[in-house]
Amino acid sequence: MTNATSTTAERGDLAGRREWTAFVVLLLPLLLVSMDISVLFFAIPSIDRDLAPSATQQLWIFDVYAFALAGLLITMGSLGDRIGRRKLLLLGAFAFSAASVAAAYADSPEMLIGARALLGVGGATLMPSTMGLVRNMFRDERQRGRAVGIWSGAMAGGIALGSVLSGVMLEHFWWGSVFLINVPAMVLLLVLVPVLVPEFKDPNPGRFDFLSVPLSMGAVLPVVYGVKESAAHGLDAKNALIIAAGLVVGLFFVRRQRGRADAMIGRELFRHRGFAAGIGLNALAAFAMMGSSFFTTQYLQSVLGMSTMEAALWSLAPSLAVGAAAPTATAIAQRTDRARVICAGFVIAAAGFAILALAGTDSLWLLLGGCAVMSSGIVTVMALVSDLALSTAPPEKASSAASLLETGQEFGGAMGMALLGAVATAIYTADMPGSAPEAARKTLAGAVATGDGSLIAVGREAFVHSMQYASVTGAALLLAGAVLAAVLLRRIPGAADTRTAAPTEPALTS
C-alpha cells in the first residue's frame, strides 16, 4: 500500500478510458440493487402458490430487503473507508450473489426472508462503495459531475426496469429466476473490478466503533419501519411509539459521534455547509419521487384497468426522459450557477405534479407526461446535490458521505409515501359514500374487488380526486424546496474550490 499519489493523479486530474470503463462496471451493482427493490412485484403470486407464506411472512419477504439496506448503509459506508472501498465492494458482490442463489432456490418462507435480508446486507455494501469509488476516480469537477449524473439516472431507471424484467422472466421461467438475474452480473463484477478499479481507503481511519453499529441501526430501522407502516395502515399509537424510539436512539447515536475522534460519522464531513444541504435536498427529492409512486401505479392498474405487466411497461416511458435529464443537468450546471439549476429542478418537478393534478379518470398520456416532467426535475436535483455533497466531503470519507446521502434518501422516500399517501387516503375516504363496504371506503382496490360497477366508478372518481390533492401538496412542497435550495446554496463555492478544505487523497493500492 502506498499513500499519496494515485494513478489518476499521475496523469493529472482528468480520468481516462480506464476510469470510464471501470465506471461502467460499477454501474452493474447499482442497477441490480435498485432493481431488487421492485423485482418481486410480479413474482409474489407464484411465491404464494409454491411456499404458502402467511400474510406477515409475505410482508417481510417484501420489506426485509429495504430494511436491511437502510439499517446498514451508515455502517457499511464507514467500514468501506476503513478496509477499502474496492474490498468491501467485492465482499458485497460475493454476498449478493450467494444470497441471490439462496433466494432463487428457497423452499420455505423463512429461507426466502433470510435470503432477502442477506441481499439487503450485500446491497448496503455496494451502494456507498460504488459512489465512494466514483468520488475518488473522478477528481476533475466536470467529469465527476457527469459520472454522478449518469449514476443517478441509472439508479432511478433500475427501479422501473426491475418490475418489467421480472415480468418478462416469469413469462418463461419459475419465480426464482428473478433472483438469478443478479448472478452473471455479479460474477462479471468480481472478475473485472480487481483489474480495472484501484483500491481507496482512509490512510488514518482510527478504530472501528462497534457500539455505534447497533445504535445506528436502532436509530434508522424503527423510524423507517414506523413511517412505512403508517403509510400503509395509518399513524396509530404503536407506530408513533416505534418512530419515537428510533428518534431517541438516534439522539444517543449523534451524541456518541460528536464525542469520539474515531466516530463512524466524522465531524469533518459537516465542516462544509454544502454537505448537509446536499443530504437534506436529496431527501426532499426522494420524498417526491417515492410519494408520487403511491398513486401513479394504482392509477394505471385500478383506474385505467391495466394488468400489472401492462402497467409496468407503460411506467417505463417516463424513464426515457429521466435517462437524459441527469447528464443534461450536470452539463448545464458546469456552465452556470449550480444552485440555479437545482432550484430549476425543483420547479420542473413541481410542474410535473401540477400536470398530474389535471388528470381525470382517462388521462394516460397526461399521467405519463406529468411523471416524465416530475421525474426529470427530481433526478436533476438528485444528481447535482449528490455531486455537491460528495465534492465537499473529504476524499478519505467518500463512502461515509455516500452512505449518509443514501440513508437520507431512504428517510425521504418513506416520508413521501407516508405524507402524500395520508393526504390521498383522507380525501378518498371522505369522497366515498358511507354506505359502501369498509374495504371499498379504504382503498380503490377494495372498491374494484366488490364487482359493483357503480361503486367502482365512484371509487375511481374519488381516487382521482385524492390524487389531485396529493399532487397539489407535492407541488407546493417542491416549490418550497426550490426556495430552500436558493437559501441553503447561496454563496456555496463550487466543487473545485472545496479541494483546499480536504487536500489529502485516501490511500491507494493497485
N, C-alpha and C positions, 0 to 999 in steps of 0.2 A: 504494500500500500504506500502511496506517495501523497503528500499533501500538495496544496497549491495547484499547479497548472494542469488544466485538462487538455485533452487532445483538441478540443474545440478552441480553447484559448490560444493554442499554438498557431492556429490559422487566423487568429483574430476572432471577433465576436460573431461573425456570420457562420451559421450552420451550413453544412454541405449535403451532398447526396446521401452520405452515410446516415446523418442525423434524420433526414426526412424519411429515409427508408425505415429506420428504427421507429420513427413516429407512426408510420402506417401500421407496423407490427403492434405498437402499443394501443392502437385503436381496437384491436381484436378483443382484449378483455373488457374494455369499456362497453362495446356493443353487447357482449354476452351478459355482463352484469345488468345492464339496463333492460335487455330482452327478458331476463329471468323474472323481472317484476311482473310481466304480463303474459308469460308463456303458458300459464295454467288456465287462461280464460276459456279455451275450448276443451281442455283435457279433463276437466273435473267431472263431467258426466260419465266418461269411461272409467275414471278412477273410482267413482261411486259404485259402478257395476262390479268392478274387479275386487276392490278392497273393502267395500261397505263401511266407510268411516262414519262415525256419529257426527251430528251437527257440529259439536265442539271440535272434534278432530278435523273436520273439513275446514273450519275457520283457521285452525292452526297450520294446516297444510298451506293455506294461502298466506298467512301473516307472518309465520315464524322466520321466513327469509328476510323480510323487510325489518323485523325487529332485531335479528342478529346483526344485520348490516348496520343499522342505525346505532345500536348499542356499542359496537366495537370500532367504529370509524376513528374516534379520537385515540384509542389505544393503539390501533394499527398504524396511524399516522406517526405517532411518537416512536413506535418500535422501528418503523422504516427509517427514520432519521438516525437511529442508533445502530442498527445492524446492517443497514444498506438498503436502498430502495429496490435495486435490482434483485437482491437476495430475497427480500420479502415478496416481491412480485412473483418470483419463481416458486417459492413455497406456496403462495396463494393459488397460483395456477395449478400446481400439483393437487392441492386440496380441493380445488374447484372441479378438477377432472374426476378425482376419486368420488366426490360427492355426487357428481352427475351420473356416474355409473351406478352408484348405490341407489339413487332416486329412480333411475330407469328400471331397475330390477327389484324394487321394493315389493315385498309380498305381504305387507301389513301396513295399516295407517301409521303405527308408531315408527316403523322403519322409514317411511316416507317423510314424516315430520322431522326425524333426526337427520336425514339426508338434506332436507331443505334448510335446516339450521346450519349444517356444515357448509352448504352453499353460501349462506349469508356470511359466515365467518370468512370464507375464501373471498367473497365479494368485498368485504371490508378491507382486506389486504390489497386488493387490486386497484381500487379507485384512487386512494391517496398516493399509492406508489406510482401509478401512471402519470398523474398530474404533477407530482413532485419531480419525476424524471423529465417531463416536458419543461418545467421551470429551469432545470439545470442544463438541458441540452440546447435550449434556445436562449442565448444570452442577449441577442440583439432584440431590441424592443419590437420592431416591426415583425420580425419572424415569429417571435413568441406570441404576439397578438394574433397573427394569422393561425398559428397552431392551436391556440386556445379557442379561437372561433370555430375551427373545424371540430375540435374536441367537444364543444358544447352542442354543435349541430348533430354530431354522431350520437351523443347521449340522448338527446330528445328523440331522434329518429329510431333509436333502438327499442324504445318502449312501444312505439306503434308497430314496428316490424315484428316484435316478439309474438303478439297475438295472431298476426296474419300467418307467420311462418309455422306456428304451432297448428293452426287450422289446416294448412296445406299438408303438413306431416301426418296429421290424423286422418286425412283422406285416404292415405295409403298404408300407414303403419299403426302399431299399437301406441298407447298413450306414453309409454316410456321413451319413445323416440324423440319427444320434445326435449328431453334432457340430454340425449346422446348427441344432439347438435353441437353441444359445447366441446365435446372431447377432441375432434380433429383440430379445431382452432386452438385449443389449449396445448395440444401436442406440438403444433407449429410454433406456438409462443415459446414453449420450453426449449425448442431447438434453436430458434433464431435470436432470442433475447441475449443469451451469453455471447453470441457472435457480434451483434450489432450495437448493443446498449452498454455503455460503460457504467460502472458502479459509482454511486454517490452516497456519502454519508456525512453526518456531522463529525468533524475531527475531534471535538471535545464535548461528547454527549452527556457526560455525568452518569450517575447511577440511574437505573430504571426504577421508577416509583411504583412498586407493585400495589400498594394500598390504593393508589389513585385509579386503578383499573376497575375494581368493584364500585368505587364512588362515581366514576364517570358513567358506568352502565346504570347504576342506581338513579342517576340524575336523568339520563336520556330516555331509558326504556319506559318508566312509568308515565312520563309526560306524553311520549308518542303513543303509547297504548291507550291512555286515558282520552286523548284527543280523538284518536281513530274510533274508539268505542262510542264517544259522544257524537261523532259524525254519523255513525250507523244507527245508534239507538237513542240518542238524546243525552244531554248532560243531566245526570242524576247524582245523588249524594255519593254513591260508590265511585263513580268516575271522577267526581270532584276531589274526593279524598286521595285517589290514586295520583292525580295530577299534582295535588298539594304535596304529597310525599316526595314525588320526584323533584319538585322545586326546593324542598328543604334539603334533600341530599345534594342537589346542585349547589346550594349555598355553602355547604361544607366542602364540596369539591373546589369551588372557586377560592375559598379561604385557604385551603391547603396549597393550591397552585401559587397564590400570592406570597406564601411564606417559605417557599423552597427554592433553592438555587438550581436543583435538577428537576424542576417541575415538568409534568407531561406537556403542559401548555406554557411555553416560555413567555415571560413578560415582554421580551424583545419583539414578539410578534405584534404587539399593540403600540409600539412606540410611534409608528406612523399612523395617523388617523385614517388614512385611506384603507387600511386593512379592516378595521371594524366596520367602516362604511360599506366596504365591499361585501362583507358577510351579511349585514342587515339588508342591503338592497337585493342581494341574491336570494335571500329567504323570502322577501316580498314577491319577487318574480316567480319563485316556486309556488308560493301561495296562490297566485293567479292561475298558473299552469294546471296544478292539480285540482284547484277549486272548480275550474271550468269543466274538467272531465267528469265531475259528479253528475252533471245534467246533459252534456252533449252526447255521451254514449247512450244514455237512456232515451234521448230524443230519437236517435237513429233506430233503435230497436222497438221501443214501446209506442212512440208517436207515429213514426213512418212505417212501422211494421216490418222492418228488415230482419233477416236471420242474423245470427251472431257473426257468421263468416262474411256476409254481405256488408254488415255494419263495419267490421274490421277493415275490409278492403276500401270502403269509402273513406274511413278515417285516415288512410294513408295519404289521401290527396293533399291535405294541408302540410304534410311533411315535405313535399316538394319545395314549398316556399321556405320552410324552416331551414332546409339544407343550404339554401343560398343566402339566407338572412345574416347568419353569424359572420361568415367570411366577408360579406359586403360591408357589414357594420364595422368590423375591425379595420378594413381598408379605409373607410371614411374617417374613422377616429384617428388614424395616423396622419390625416391631412388637416384636421381641425381639432377643436377642443373636445376631448373625450367626454367631459361632463355633459356637454350639449347633446352628444349622440345618445348617451344613456338616458337623459331626460326625454329625448325624442322617442326612444324605445318604449318608455313607459306610456307616452301619449299615444303611440301607434297601438300598443296593446289595449289601452283604454278604448280606442276607436273600434278595435275588434269586438270588445264586449258590447259596445254601443250597437254594432251591427247585429249581434246575437239578440239584443233586446228588441229588435224589429221582427224577429221570426214569428211566423204563425204556425199552424198545425201542418202545413205542407210547404216547407221552406228549406228544402235540401240544399240548394245552391247558396242561399243566404247563410245557412249554418256553416257550410264548408268555407265560404268566403270569410265569414267572421272569424272562424277558427284559424284560418291561414294568416289573416292580418294580426290577430291577437298573438298567435304563437311566434310569428316573425318578430314582433316587438319584444316579447318576453325573452326569446333566445338572444336578441341583440343586447338586452340588459345583462343576461347571464354571462355572455361571452366577455363583455367589456369589464364588468365588475369582478369576474373571476381573474382576469388578467391583472386588474388593478390590485387585488388582494395579494396575488402571487408575486407581483413585481415589487411590492412594498415590503414583503416578508424577507427576512434574511435567507439566502440560498440554502444554508445548512438546516433550516427549519421548513423546507418546502413541503414535505409530506405532512407535517403537523398543520401547516397552513391549509393545505388541500383538504385535510380531514375536517377542519373546522368549517370550511366552506360547504362541504357536503353534509355535515351534521346540521348546519343551519338550513340547508335545503330540505332535509327530511322534516325538520320542525315546521318550516314554512308550508310544505305540501300538506302535512297533516292538519295544520290550522286552516288552510284554504278549503279543504274538504269539509271541515267541521263548521266553519262560519258560513260559507256560501251554501253548504248543504242544509244548515239550520234555517237560513232565510228561505230557501226554496221549499223546504218541508213545511214551514209555518204557513206560507202563502197557499200551498197546495191543500193543506188540511182545512184552512179557512174557506176555500172555494168549494170543497166537496160537500154535498148535501148530508145533513145529519142522519138521514135515514139509510145511507149507504152502509154496507158491511164494514166492519172495523179495518180489515185488511185493505179494502179499497180506499178508505179515507187516509191511510198511512202512506201508501205508495201507488204509483201508476201501475206497476206490475201487478199489484193486488187487484186493481180495478180490471185489468185485462184478464186476469185469471177467472173472474166471475163469468165471463162469456156474455154478459149483458151489454148489447150494442149501445143502448142509450147511456148507460153508466160509463162505458169505455169512452164514448165521445165527450162526456162531461169531464172525465178524468184527463183526457188529452188536453182539453182547453185549460183545465186547472194547472196541469203540468207546464204548459207553455207560458201561462201567466206567471207561475212561480219562477220559471227560467228567466223571464224578462226582468223580474225584480232582482234576482240574484245577479244578472248581468249588469244592471244599473249599479248595484252595490260594488261589484268588481271594478267597473269603470271608475267609480268615484275613488276607490282605494288606490287604483293605479295612477290617477291624476294626482292624488296626494303623494304617491311615490315619486312622481316627477318633481314636485316641489321639494320633497325631502332630499332627492338626489342633488338638486340645484344648491341647496343649503349645505349639505354634507361635503360635496365635492368642490365647493368653491375654494379656489386658490390651493388645491392639492396639486403638487408637482407631478409631472409625467413620470413614467417608469424610468426613463433614462436618468432623471435627476435623483432617483432614490438610491442609486448604486453607492453613492458616497456614504449612505447610512448603514450599508451592510456589504463592505467590500470583500469580506472573506468568502472564498469559494469553499464548498464542502470537500472533504477528502474524496479522491477519485482513484479507482483502480480499474484496470482494463479487464 
